[in-house]
Structure formats: structure tokens, C-alpha cells
Amino acid sequence: MYQIETEDLGRKVYKVLRSMIINGDLRSGEKLVREELAARLGVSRTPLQFAISKLEQENLVETLPRRGAHVRQYSHKELLDIYDIRCRLEPLAARDAAINATAEDIEGLASVLAAFDAAVKDGDQQRLKRTDYEFHMELLRCCGNRFLFDMLATITIIVISNTKGLLKPAERSCMEHREVLEAIRQRDPDRAEALLYQHINEGRTNLASSSEYMIGTESAAA
């Protein structure tokens, strides 16, 4: 019974740490000081270690010899490689969403898009990153392919945690999200796929042209 309770708590801690990485509360390259995190979260080291190990499996955290665990920091080239994966796979999710999404799924997407639009109007950069992530995750849920969702969920977090803000003007990103949503609503898989490819590929192009979008480029991994 004790092991089951510990594992359950470890999963809760994992979800909290994952959210902290998404929100920027734990930044790319930041050291995870176990004693401080345990005290901050009000847990013992055992569930915390479970959570860190799980984040390591997802390549969100790495443990370096004599330096301990850190939020994993990615190089410019590694992020471009990740974008290449997104460019090929995420448009497939948009295509499938146009075919498989229920009316409830589409309303969920519309709700997240409304939150993104509100963040654009407020100019809240942290909310922009969070709601941009939520839109893409909601779209992946709508596609009906759990394996595709699992493959893309973590690498999307890697991009968020290693880049500064959005890779294009927020207003433009919001407009493109709206166009993708409309294609899904109209049950047009070809258009949904093409629009999402353009959306992601433009972000890749902007990242390729400058490493200034990256967090901590001076210490990024080679």
C-alpha cells in the first residue's frame, strides 16, 4: 500500500514539475535542488525522485556528473531538428482532427483559442506561451491518435522551455490558429493539414534565421 501511495504522489509531483517547466517557473538549464523543491512542494525526496526520473525519460530533465539534475537545455540545431519532426507530424494531427473531432472537441478548441486571443489583447507573454501550448495540445487530443499525441506532447514542451515567447507576432499566430480551427470545423482535412504545416514551418524558419529566440543561448548544449 505504501508503494502505491508513494507512486501516486510521485505522479502528482511529476505533473507539477512539468507544469513549472511549461510556465517557465523552472527554466532551461536551471538546476533542480532537491531539498529546495521538496520543501517548496511539501513532499519527501522519494516522490520527488520519482518525478525527476520520469522527466528524465521524457528528455525534459538531465542529470549531469557532479552537477546534479537540471532542466535540459537544447542547442539551436537540436531545436531545429525538433521543429522538423513537428512540421511532418503535427499537420497529420490537424488532418485527422478535421475528420475525427466531435462537436465537443471543436468547442474545446474554440475555448482555448478564445483564451489565447484574450492573452494577445492583454499582451501577457507568459499566458501567450501557455495558451499557445494548450491550443496545440487540444488539437492533438482532437485527432483521435493517442500515439501521435504522446510523441508530440513532450517535444512541444521542449520548444516552449527553450525559446523566448512565440516565434512570430502573437496576432499573426492567433489568426493562423483561427484558420486551422475553421478548417477543422468545416471538415476540410487537406486545408487543415496545409495551414498547420505553414504555421509551424514559419516558426521554424524564424528560429533558423536567429538564435536570439532561444533562452540561454550562451550556455546551450553543443
Disulfide bonds with the S-S distance in Angstrom:
none
